[in-house]
Amino acid sequence: MKRLFFLFFLFSALSAGAQIITYDTIRVSPDQTATFDKSKLRFGANLGLSISRNYTNLGFGPQIGYQFNDYFMAGTGVKYYYTRARTNEYEIRNNLLGANLFGYFYPVNFITLFAQPELNYIWAKFTSRTTKDSIMDRGLVPSLVVGAGFRLGRSHVTLNYDLVQHTNSPHPEGFYLGVSAFF
């Protein structure tokens, strides 16, 4: 009987000190759950082609984005550029392989703000045409391109600027015009 009495008091003490744990939940109807919507995917590409007798520039860069809502689209891309330029004194061959993230913010339906951090690997060969001496150069080149402009449907026309301004940046110095289209 003492054992039963002891167990009763022990159980009473433990149950009195126990806390009741509740979890607050918010009920969400099935049509409000977050799901991946394939129709919000946007595909685009950087394309470049410029050929002349002394200059060649080829570029290709597929992009994929996701339209999260009416105000924001973000995504990623890769690119490859090849450039060859020749003068009477030298020839340069430049290769670039890069990856980027991008985001477009639309504060108003027709205005866009743009940001694109990227990391490019460049390898180049500079050859003197008279002495045939060559200099090789390679390395990582970071860029952070920002811009603002107009949104025309799924296309953008922006005035851009590379904030990093690395000496080997593939982007021009100062401000430059950018055009993009997504489908």
Buried (B, 14 or more C-beta within 10 A) or exposed (E): EEEEEEEEEEEEEEEEEEEEEEEEEEEEEEEEEEEEEEEEBBEBBBEEEEEEEEEBBBBBBEBBBBBEEEEEBBBBBBBEBBBBBBEEEBBBBBBBEBBBEBBBBBEEEEEBBBBBBBEBEBEBBBBEEEEEEEEEEEEEBBBBBBBBBEBEEBBBBBBBBBEEEBEBBBBEEEEBEBEBBBE
